[in-house]
Amino acid sequence: MQKWQRERNEKMADLFMGAHFVAYLLTVAVFIVRLPRSYSYTDFVAILLGFFVPATVFVVLDYYIFKNKVWDSAQKKLLLLWNVLKLCALFLLVTFVLATAPYTVQLQGALYLLPIALAAISMGRAGGVSFALAASGIIIFLCKVEMEGNMVAVLENIFWLPGVFLLAAWFLGSVMEIENNISRQLALMANTDEITGLNNLRFFLERLKTGVVAAVRNREPLSLILLDINNFKKYNEIHGHFCGDLILRKMAILLQQDIPPGAEIARFGGDEFSIILPGFSLEEAAAVAGRLQDTVTELGALGEMGLSDELTVSAGVANLPVHATDYRALLLAADEALYSSKVTGNSKVQVYLGVLEKIRQLVAANEREMVNSLSVFMTLINVRDRYTYGHSERVAYYIKEFASYLGMEEELIRLLEYGSFLHDIGKLETPREILNKKGALTAEEWAVLRRHPQWGAEMLRPIGLLEPVIPMVLYHHENYDGTGYPEGLQGEDIPYFARILRIVDSFDAMQTFRPYHQPLPREEILLELEKGSGKEYDPQLVGSFMEMLQQKNKPNTQHLVYL
């Protein structure tokens, strides 16, 4: 249920409660006005207490127990029972007034319009007509008693009341049923994606918010999967949007058939789907994502359901409370995991475990606040320049691959990963217009840009765990022949980590689109790396890197990757 639906239901509930209370007051007022003048003050107080104490109890229960709740099907039945109970209480009150007041039934019988109208509004025609028939029966009985059993006189005097009761019940009930049906149809249209028939992004965000609130309140896990169809844009361009929409519909059917019970699926974006998994741990969610990916891949390869073998699926997985404590952080973590899945190789399930989270788990307690600050800085970089953030993630991924290929120890690989992920953090101080400028930089702009390694090193200096990677960040733009910056170091005077990063940093820059640069094919990248051997790059290291690229020039078959 979306916010506007909840607000509508809350306002309707408030109106119904207010109308019910006013009807109660009117009925009591009629009773008091019709009392004989001989009633004492004590009797009058007793009557008021007898009427208003139960009414107060009803109001308190209605407000504190039944107001502003998110109802499931069982609780909705309880709410309906509660509303029926309130209406029956009002109906009995009107009956009591008619039976005890010493004046004509045919005039005071109009009081039954109050519970009849409220029943028709809250329960539709069936509820309203039921109360109307009951009221008509009681009116006829009381009038018969008043007229000493003369049915002809009864019918002559009160024939109009049952007709008014039934007309009011039928008309108001019909109007409310029409309004409720239209409201449900509008809600369905507002919450449903037109192409796939799944929940849309707006509804998904509402469900994620309420799901996270419930998970935090109940101290239960909640996982989120984001799925993306790889090469979908290219498929659309080749086959047309009609075929693309058909793929989306078939993908939706496929995913709906294979998600576990209790999961909620929605279309998240153009070619992305989201799955909320209440109660699922991180490992369970990753297994679900892997199974969905395998199903799509197998059916696509077999040509079943008309899926194209050009299309595969990447997935990002995040979990609450492992990666986040609110829905925004959870969504950001899953989105970053999905983004990394695509930029480091398609057809992967990637579980979010950000580099900064790894650092946060290892640093001393008094340094965690600094790591939190770095996290904020990286988020700001992501907002200002998505390329820099994605570039840092890719470089961290590739540098781990290269370090493993070189046979380095796990501890050194971890340090390389930290340093490579944070190597451009100094660009936070660089103006956006310089970072995204399409043309050549002026001498002044170039001087500003060249300072980002020093700014980055200063940001990392307060964190003891990162001290070994500070030279890597500071000198990652030094060239092997001494023509780099900031200090013009040469050869093996350049720290070893910085020489590794210089190669991987250039490799990713050459294969990525930028406003001032088109991505190069793999063959041209290898040629550029070879040309730079002994100039920009350490000859021995760049040779090893090129060997690794040639050996790994095929799809990565690793199924589950932790970022």
C-alpha positions as CSV (number, residue, x, y, z in Angstrom):
1,M,0.0,0.0,0.0
2,Q,1.4,3.4,-1.0
3,K,1.5,6.5,1.1
4,W,-1.5,8.1,-0.7
5,Q,-3.5,5.0,-0.2
6,R,-2.7,4.9,3.5
7,E,-3.6,8.6,3.8
8,R,-6.9,8.0,2.1
9,N,-7.8,5.1,4.3
10,E,-6.8,7.0,7.4
11,K,-8.9,10.0,6.4
12,M,-11.9,7.7,5.7
13,A,-11.4,6.0,9.0
14,D,-11.3,9.4,10.8
15,L,-14.5,10.5,9.0
16,F,-16.3,7.3,9.8
17,M,-15.3,7.5,13.5
18,G,-16.3,11.1,13.7
19,A,-19.7,10.5,12.0
20,H,-20.3,7.5,14.3
21,F,-19.6,9.6,17.4
22,V,-21.9,12.4,16.1
23,A,-24.6,9.9,15.5
24,Y,-24.2,8.6,19.0
25,L,-24.5,12.1,20.4
26,L,-27.6,12.9,18.3
27,T,-29.3,9.7,19.6
28,V,-28.4,10.5,23.2
29,A,-29.7,14.1,22.7
30,V,-33.0,12.9,21.4
31,F,-33.3,10.6,24.4
32,I,-32.6,13.4,26.8
33,V,-35.0,15.8,25.2
34,R,-37.8,13.3,25.3
35,L,-37.2,12.5,29.1
36,P,-40.1,13.5,31.4
37,R,-39.5,16.7,33.4
38,S,-39.8,14.7,36.6
39,Y,-36.3,13.1,36.3
40,S,-34.0,14.2,39.1
41,Y,-30.5,15.5,38.7
42,T,-29.0,12.3,40.0
43,D,-31.0,10.3,37.4
44,F,-29.8,12.6,34.7
45,V,-26.1,12.2,35.6
46,A,-26.6,8.4,35.8
47,I,-28.1,8.4,32.3
48,L,-25.2,10.5,30.9
49,L,-22.6,8.2,32.5
50,G,-24.4,5.2,31.2
51,F,-24.2,6.5,27.7
52,F,-20.9,8.2,27.5
53,V,-18.6,5.8,29.5
54,P,-19.1,3.0,26.9
55,A,-18.8,5.6,24.1
56,T,-15.5,6.8,25.5
57,V,-14.2,3.2,25.7
58,F,-15.1,2.7,22.1
59,V,-13.3,5.8,21.0
60,V,-10.1,5.0,23.0
61,L,-10.0,1.4,21.6
62,D,-10.6,2.7,18.1
63,Y,-7.9,5.3,18.3
64,Y,-5.1,3.4,20.1
65,I,-5.6,-0.1,18.9
66,F,-7.1,0.1,15.3
67,K,-5.8,3.4,14.0
68,N,-2.8,3.7,11.6
69,K,-2.1,0.0,11.3
70,V,-0.8,-1.9,8.3
71,W,-3.3,-4.8,8.1
72,D,-2.8,-8.3,6.8
73,S,-5.8,-10.4,5.7
74,A,-6.5,-11.8,9.2
75,Q,-6.3,-8.4,10.8
76,K,-8.6,-6.9,8.2
77,K,-11.3,-9.5,9.3
78,L,-10.8,-8.4,12.9
79,L,-11.1,-4.7,11.8
80,L,-14.4,-5.5,10.0
81,L,-15.7,-7.3,13.1
82,W,-14.8,-4.3,15.2
83,N,-16.7,-1.9,12.8
84,V,-19.8,-4.2,12.9
85,L,-19.6,-4.2,16.7
86,K,-19.6,-0.4,16.8
87,L,-22.6,-0.2,14.4
88,C,-24.5,-2.8,16.4
89,A,-23.9,-0.8,19.5
90,L,-25.3,2.3,17.9
91,F,-28.2,0.3,16.5
92,L,-29.0,-1.1,19.9
93,L,-28.8,2.4,21.4
94,V,-31.3,3.7,18.9
95,T,-33.6,0.7,19.6
96,F,-33.3,1.5,23.3
97,V,-34.3,5.1,22.8
98,L,-37.3,4.1,20.7
99,A,-38.4,1.5,23.2
100,T,-38.2,3.7,26.2
101,A,-39.1,7.2,25.1
102,P,-42.8,8.0,25.5
103,Y,-43.4,9.5,22.1
104,T,-44.3,8.3,18.6
105,V,-42.1,5.6,17.0
106,Q,-42.8,6.9,13.5
107,L,-41.0,10.2,14.2
108,Q,-38.1,8.9,16.3
109,G,-37.7,5.9,14.0
110,A,-35.8,8.1,11.6
111,L,-32.9,7.8,14.0
112,Y,-32.2,4.4,12.4
113,L,-31.0,6.2,9.4
114,L,-27.8,6.9,11.3
115,P,-26.6,3.3,11.8
116,I,-28.0,2.3,8.3
117,A,-26.1,5.1,6.5
118,L,-22.9,4.3,8.4
119,A,-23.3,0.6,7.7
120,A,-23.8,1.3,4.0
121,I,-20.8,3.5,3.8
122,S,-18.4,1.1,5.7
123,M,-19.8,-2.2,4.5
124,G,-21.5,-1.5,1.2
125,R,-25.0,-2.4,0.0
126,A,-25.1,-5.8,1.8
127,G,-24.3,-4.3,5.2
128,G,-26.6,-1.3,4.7
129,V,-29.6,-3.4,3.5
130,S,-29.1,-5.8,6.4
131,F,-29.4,-3.0,9.0
132,A,-32.3,-1.5,7.0
133,L,-34.3,-4.7,7.1
134,A,-33.5,-5.1,10.8
135,A,-34.6,-1.5,11.5
136,S,-37.8,-1.9,9.5
137,G,-38.7,-5.0,11.4
138,I,-38.2,-3.3,14.8
139,I,-40.2,-0.2,13.7
140,I,-43.1,-2.4,12.6
141,F,-43.1,-4.3,15.9
142,L,-42.9,-1.2,18.1
143,C,-45.5,0.6,16.1
144,K,-47.8,-2.4,16.3
145,V,-47.4,-2.5,20.1
146,E,-48.1,1.3,20.2
147,M,-51.2,0.9,18.1
148,E,-52.4,-2.1,20.0
149,G,-52.0,-4.6,17.3
150,N,-53.8,-2.8,14.5
151,M,-51.6,-3.7,11.4
152,V,-53.7,-1.6,9.1
153,A,-53.0,1.5,11.1
154,V,-49.3,0.5,11.4
155,L,-48.9,0.2,7.7
156,E,-50.8,3.5,7.0
157,N,-48.5,5.4,9.4
158,I,-45.1,3.9,8.9
159,F,-45.0,2.5,5.3
160,W,-42.6,5.2,4.3
161,L,-39.9,4.4,6.9
162,P,-38.8,1.0,5.5
163,G,-38.8,2.5,2.0
164,V,-36.5,5.3,3.2
165,F,-34.3,2.9,5.0
166,L,-33.9,0.6,2.0
167,L,-33.4,3.5,-0.4
168,A,-30.7,5.1,1.8
169,A,-28.9,1.7,2.3
170,W,-29.0,0.8,-1.4
171,F,-28.0,4.2,-2.7
172,L,-25.2,4.9,-0.2
173,G,-23.9,1.4,-0.4
174,S,-23.8,1.4,-4.2
175,V,-22.0,4.7,-4.3
176,M,-19.3,3.5,-1.8
177,E,-18.9,0.2,-3.7
178,I,-18.4,2.1,-7.0
179,E,-15.9,4.4,-5.3
180,N,-14.0,1.5,-3.7
181,N,-13.8,-0.4,-7.0
182,I,-12.5,2.7,-8.8
183,S,-10.0,3.3,-6.0
184,R,-8.7,-0.3,-6.3
185,Q,-8.4,0.0,-10.1
186,L,-6.5,3.3,-9.8
187,A,-4.3,1.8,-7.2
188,L,-3.6,-1.1,-9.5
189,M,-2.8,1.2,-12.4
190,A,-0.6,3.4,-10.2
191,N,1.3,0.4,-8.7
192,T,1.7,-1.9,-11.7
193,D,4.3,-1.7,-14.5
194,E,2.4,-1.6,-17.8
195,I,4.8,-3.8,-19.8
196,T,5.6,-6.6,-17.4
197,G,2.5,-6.6,-15.1
198,L,4.9,-6.5,-12.1
199,N,4.9,-4.0,-9.3
200,N,6.5,-0.7,-10.5
201,L,9.3,1.3,-8.9
202,R,7.0,3.5,-6.9
203,F,5.3,0.6,-5.3
204,F,8.6,-1.3,-4.8
205,L,10.1,1.6,-2.8
206,E,7.0,1.8,-0.6
207,R,7.2,-2.0,0.1
208,L,10.9,-1.8,0.7
209,K,10.4,1.0,3.3
210,T,7.7,-0.9,5.2
211,G,9.7,-4.1,4.9
212,V,12.8,-2.6,6.3
213,V,10.9,-1.0,9.2
214,A,9.3,-4.3,10.0
215,A,12.6,-6.2,9.8
216,V,14.3,-3.6,12.1
217,R,11.4,-3.8,14.6
218,N,11.4,-7.6,14.7
219,R,15.2,-7.9,14.5
220,E,14.9,-10.1,11.4
221,P,17.1,-10.1,8.3
222,L,15.9,-8.7,4.9
223,S,17.8,-9.1,1.7
224,L,17.5,-7.3,-1.6
225,I,18.4,-8.6,-5.1
226,L,18.8,-6.3,-8.1
227,L,18.9,-8.1,-11.5
228,D,20.0,-6.5,-14.7
229,I,19.6,-7.9,-18.3
230,N,23.0,-7.6,-19.9
231,N,23.2,-6.4,-23.5
232,F,19.6,-5.4,-23.5
233,K,20.2,-2.0,-25.0
234,K,22.0,-3.6,-27.9
235,Y,19.2,-6.1,-28.3
236,N,16.6,-3.3,-28.4
237,E,18.6,-1.5,-31.1
238,I,18.9,-4.6,-33.3
239,H,15.5,-6.2,-32.8
240,G,13.3,-3.2,-32.0
241,H,11.5,-2.1,-28.9
242,F,8.5,-4.4,-29.5
243,C,10.8,-7.5,-29.2
244,G,12.5,-5.8,-26.2
245,D,9.2,-5.5,-24.4
246,L,8.4,-9.1,-25.2
247,I,11.7,-10.1,-23.6
248,L,10.8,-8.1,-20.5
249,R,7.4,-9.7,-20.2
250,K,8.9,-13.2,-20.6
251,M,11.6,-12.4,-18.1
252,A,9.0,-11.3,-15.6
253,I,7.1,-14.5,-16.0
254,L,10.3,-16.5,-15.6
255,L,11.4,-14.7,-12.4
256,Q,7.9,-14.9,-10.9
257,Q,7.8,-18.6,-11.3
258,D,11.2,-19.1,-9.6
259,I,11.2,-16.7,-6.7
260,P,10.6,-18.3,-3.2
261,P,7.3,-17.8,-1.3
262,G,7.1,-14.5,0.5
263,A,9.4,-12.7,-1.9
264,E,8.2,-9.5,-3.7
265,I,9.3,-8.8,-7.2
266,A,9.1,-5.5,-9.1
267,R,10.4,-3.9,-12.3
268,F,13.1,-1.6,-10.9
269,G,14.1,0.2,-14.1
270,G,14.4,-0.2,-17.9
271,D,16.0,-3.6,-17.9
272,E,16.3,-4.1,-14.1
273,F,14.2,-6.1,-11.7
274,S,14.2,-6.0,-7.9
275,I,13.4,-8.8,-5.4
276,I,12.7,-8.2,-1.7
277,L,13.4,-11.2,0.5
278,P,12.0,-10.8,4.0
279,G,13.7,-13.1,6.5
280,F,16.4,-14.2,4.1
281,S,20.1,-14.2,5.2
282,L,22.8,-12.9,2.9
283,E,23.9,-16.4,1.9
284,E,20.3,-17.5,1.2
285,A,19.6,-14.5,-0.9
286,A,22.9,-15.1,-2.9
287,A,21.7,-18.6,-3.5
288,V,18.4,-17.4,-4.8
289,A,20.1,-14.9,-7.1
290,G,22.4,-17.6,-8.4
291,R,19.5,-19.9,-9.1
292,L,17.5,-17.2,-10.9
293,Q,20.6,-16.4,-13.0
294,D,21.2,-20.1,-13.9
295,T,17.5,-20.5,-14.9
296,V,17.6,-17.5,-17.2
297,T,20.9,-18.5,-18.7
298,E,19.8,-22.1,-19.3
299,L,16.5,-21.1,-20.9
300,G,18.2,-18.5,-23.0
301,A,20.8,-21.0,-24.2
302,L,18.1,-23.6,-25.0
303,G,16.0,-21.0,-26.8
304,E,13.0,-21.7,-24.6
305,M,10.4,-19.0,-24.0
306,G,11.8,-17.1,-26.9
307,L,14.8,-15.8,-24.9
308,S,17.8,-14.8,-26.8
309,D,21.2,-16.3,-26.1
310,E,22.6,-12.8,-26.4
311,L,21.0,-11.9,-23.1
312,T,22.4,-12.9,-19.7
313,V,21.7,-11.6,-16.2
314,S,23.9,-9.9,-13.7
315,A,22.8,-9.6,-10.0
316,G,23.7,-7.6,-7.0
317,V,22.8,-8.7,-3.5
318,A,22.7,-6.7,-0.2
319,N,21.4,-7.5,3.2
320,L,20.0,-5.8,6.3
321,P,21.5,-5.6,8.9
322,V,24.8,-6.7,7.4
323,H,25.2,-3.9,4.9
324,A,22.6,-1.3,6.0
325,T,20.2,-0.2,8.7
326,D,17.7,1.7,6.5
327,Y,16.2,1.2,3.1
328,R,18.3,3.9,1.4
329,A,21.6,2.4,2.4
330,L,20.3,-1.1,1.5
331,L,19.3,0.0,-1.9
332,L,22.6,1.8,-2.5
333,A,24.5,-1.3,-1.4
334,A,22.6,-3.6,-3.8
335,D,22.9,-1.0,-6.6
336,E,26.7,-0.8,-6.1
337,A,27.0,-4.5,-6.1
338,L,25.0,-4.7,-9.3
339,Y,27.1,-2.0,-10.9
340,S,30.3,-3.8,-9.9
341,S,28.9,-7.0,-11.3
342,K,28.5,-5.4,-14.7
343,V,31.8,-3.4,-14.8
344,T,33.9,-6.4,-13.7
345,G,32.3,-8.9,-16.0
346,N,28.7,-9.9,-17.0
347,S,26.8,-12.9,-15.7
348,K,27.8,-12.7,-12.1
349,V,26.1,-12.6,-8.7
350,Q,27.9,-10.2,-6.6
351,V,27.4,-9.8,-2.9
352,Y,28.0,-6.3,-1.5
353,L,30.9,-6.2,0.9
354,G,32.5,-2.8,0.1
355,V,36.2,-2.2,0.5
356,L,35.5,0.4,3.1
357,E,33.4,-2.1,5.1
358,K,36.3,-4.5,5.1
359,I,38.6,-1.6,6.3
360,R,36.0,-0.7,9.0
361,Q,36.0,-4.2,10.4
362,L,39.8,-4.2,10.7
363,V,40.8,-0.8,12.0
364,A,41.0,0.2,15.7
365,A,37.9,1.5,17.3
366,N,39.2,5.1,17.5
367,E,39.8,5.1,13.7
368,R,36.3,3.9,12.6
369,E,35.0,7.5,12.5
370,M,37.7,8.4,10.0
371,V,36.7,5.3,7.9
372,N,33.1,6.6,8.1
373,S,34.3,9.9,6.8
374,L,36.0,8.2,3.9
375,S,32.8,6.4,3.1
376,V,31.0,9.8,3.0
377,F,33.8,11.1,0.7
378,M,33.4,8.2,-1.7
379,T,29.6,8.6,-1.7
380,L,30.1,12.3,-2.6
381,I,32.5,11.3,-5.4
382,N,29.9,8.8,-6.7
383,V,27.3,11.6,-6.8
384,R,29.7,14.1,-8.5
385,D,31.4,11.7,-10.9
386,R,30.1,8.2,-11.3
387,Y,33.1,7.4,-13.6
388,T,35.6,8.0,-10.8
389,Y,33.7,5.8,-8.4
390,G,33.2,3.0,-10.9
391,H,36.8,3.3,-12.0
392,S,38.0,2.9,-8.4
393,E,35.9,-0.3,-8.0
394,R,37.2,-1.7,-11.3
395,V,40.8,-1.0,-10.5
396,A,40.4,-2.6,-7.1
397,Y,39.0,-5.7,-8.8
398,Y,41.7,-5.9,-11.5
399,I,44.5,-5.3,-9.1
400,K,43.4,-8.2,-7.0
401,E,43.4,-10.4,-10.1
402,F,46.9,-9.2,-11.0
403,A,48.3,-9.5,-7.5
404,S,47.0,-13.1,-7.3
405,Y,48.6,-13.8,-10.7
406,L,51.9,-12.5,-9.3
407,G,51.6,-14.9,-6.4
408,M,51.5,-12.2,-3.7
409,E,50.5,-12.9,-0.1
410,E,46.9,-12.4,0.9
411,E,47.8,-9.5,3.3
412,L,49.6,-7.6,0.5
413,I,46.7,-8.3,-1.9
414,R,44.3,-6.8,0.7
415,L,46.5,-3.7,1.0
416,L,46.6,-3.3,-2.7
417,E,42.9,-3.5,-2.9
418,Y,42.5,-0.8,-0.2
419,G,44.9,1.5,-1.9
420,S,43.5,1.0,-5.4
421,F,40.0,1.6,-4.3
422,L,41.0,4.9,-2.6
423,H,43.6,6.0,-5.0
424,D,41.5,8.8,-6.5
425,I,39.8,10.0,-3.3
426,G,41.7,13.2,-3.6
427,K,39.6,14.1,-6.6
428,L,36.9,15.1,-4.1
429,E,38.8,18.4,-3.9
430,T,39.0,18.8,-7.7
431,P,36.3,21.0,-9.2
432,R,33.6,19.1,-11.1
433,E,34.1,21.2,-14.3
434,I,37.7,20.0,-14.4
435,L,36.9,16.3,-13.9
436,N,34.2,16.3,-16.6
437,K,35.7,18.8,-19.1
438,K,35.5,17.5,-22.7
439,G,38.2,19.6,-24.2
440,A,41.9,19.9,-23.3
441,L,42.7,21.3,-19.8
442,T,44.4,24.6,-19.4
443,A,47.7,24.9,-17.6
444,E,46.0,26.1,-14.5
445,E,43.4,23.4,-14.6
446,W,46.1,20.7,-15.2
447,A,48.0,22.0,-12.1
448,V,44.9,21.6,-10.0
449,L,44.2,18.1,-11.2
450,R,47.8,17.0,-10.6
451,R,47.4,17.8,-6.9
452,H,44.8,15.0,-6.3
453,P,47.4,12.4,-5.3
454,Q,48.7,14.6,-2.5
455,W,45.2,15.5,-1.3
456,G,44.3,11.8,-1.3
457,A,47.4,10.9,0.7
458,E,46.5,13.5,3.3
459,M,43.0,12.1,3.7
460,L,44.3,8.6,4.4
461,R,47.1,9.6,6.8
462,P,45.1,9.6,10.0
463,I,44.2,5.9,9.6
464,G,46.9,3.6,10.8
465,L,45.8,0.5,8.8
466,L,46.2,2.5,5.6
467,E,49.7,3.8,6.3
468,P,51.3,1.2,4.0
469,V,49.2,2.3,1.0
470,I,49.8,6.1,1.3
471,P,52.9,6.0,-1.0
472,M,50.8,4.0,-3.5
473,V,48.2,6.7,-3.6
474,L,50.7,9.6,-3.6
475,Y,52.9,8.2,-6.4
476,H,50.4,6.3,-8.7
477,H,51.0,8.9,-11.5
478,E,54.8,8.6,-11.5
479,N,56.2,7.3,-14.7
480,Y,59.0,4.7,-14.9
481,D,61.2,7.1,-16.9
482,G,60.8,10.0,-14.4
483,T,58.3,12.1,-16.4
484,G,55.4,11.7,-14.0
485,Y,54.1,13.6,-11.0
486,P,54.1,14.8,-8.2
487,E,57.8,14.3,-7.6
488,G,59.2,12.9,-10.9
489,L,60.5,9.7,-9.3
490,Q,62.2,7.2,-11.7
491,G,62.6,3.4,-12.0
492,E,62.6,1.4,-8.8
493,D,62.6,4.6,-6.7
494,I,58.8,4.5,-7.4
495,P,57.2,2.4,-4.7
496,Y,56.3,-1.1,-5.9
497,F,52.6,-0.8,-5.1
498,A,52.5,2.5,-7.1
499,R,54.1,0.9,-10.1
500,I,51.4,-1.9,-10.1
501,L,48.7,0.7,-9.7
502,R,50.1,2.8,-12.5
503,I,49.6,-0.1,-15.0
504,V,46.1,-1.2,-13.8
505,D,44.9,2.5,-13.6
506,S,45.9,3.1,-17.2
507,F,44.4,-0.2,-18.4
508,D,41.0,0.6,-17.0
509,A,41.1,4.2,-18.3
510,M,41.9,3.0,-21.8
511,Q,39.0,0.5,-21.9
512,T,36.4,3.0,-20.5
513,F,34.3,5.6,-22.2
514,R,34.9,9.2,-21.1
515,P,33.6,12.5,-22.7
516,Y,37.1,13.1,-24.1
517,H,38.0,9.5,-24.8
518,Q,36.5,6.5,-26.6
519,P,37.2,3.0,-25.2
520,L,39.9,1.1,-27.1
521,P,39.6,-2.5,-28.2
522,R,41.6,-5.1,-26.2
523,E,44.2,-5.5,-29.0
524,E,44.9,-1.7,-29.1
525,I,45.2,-1.6,-25.3
526,L,47.8,-4.3,-25.4
527,L,49.7,-2.3,-28.0
528,E,49.5,0.8,-25.8
529,L,50.8,-1.0,-22.8
530,E,53.7,-2.4,-24.8
531,K,54.6,1.1,-26.1
532,G,54.6,2.4,-22.5
533,S,56.9,-0.3,-21.3
534,G,60.0,1.4,-19.8
535,K,58.4,4.8,-20.2
536,E,55.2,5.0,-18.2
537,Y,55.3,1.4,-16.8
538,D,57.8,-0.9,-15.1
539,P,58.8,-3.3,-18.0
540,Q,58.8,-6.4,-16.0
541,L,55.4,-5.7,-14.3
542,V,53.7,-4.6,-17.5
543,G,54.9,-7.7,-19.3
544,S,53.4,-9.9,-16.5
545,F,50.1,-7.9,-16.7
546,M,49.9,-8.4,-20.5
547,E,50.5,-12.1,-20.1
548,M,47.7,-12.3,-17.5
549,L,45.3,-10.4,-19.9
550,Q,46.1,-12.8,-22.7
551,Q,45.5,-15.9,-20.5
552,K,42.3,-14.5,-19.1
553,N,40.9,-13.3,-22.4
554,K,37.7,-15.3,-21.9
555,P,34.5,-14.9,-19.8
556,N,35.0,-15.2,-16.1
557,T,33.1,-18.3,-14.9
558,Q,33.3,-17.4,-11.2
559,H,29.7,-17.6,-10.0
560,L,29.7,-15.6,-6.7
561,V,32.0,-12.7,-6.0
562,Y,32.3,-10.7,-2.8
563,L,33.2,-7.1,-3.6
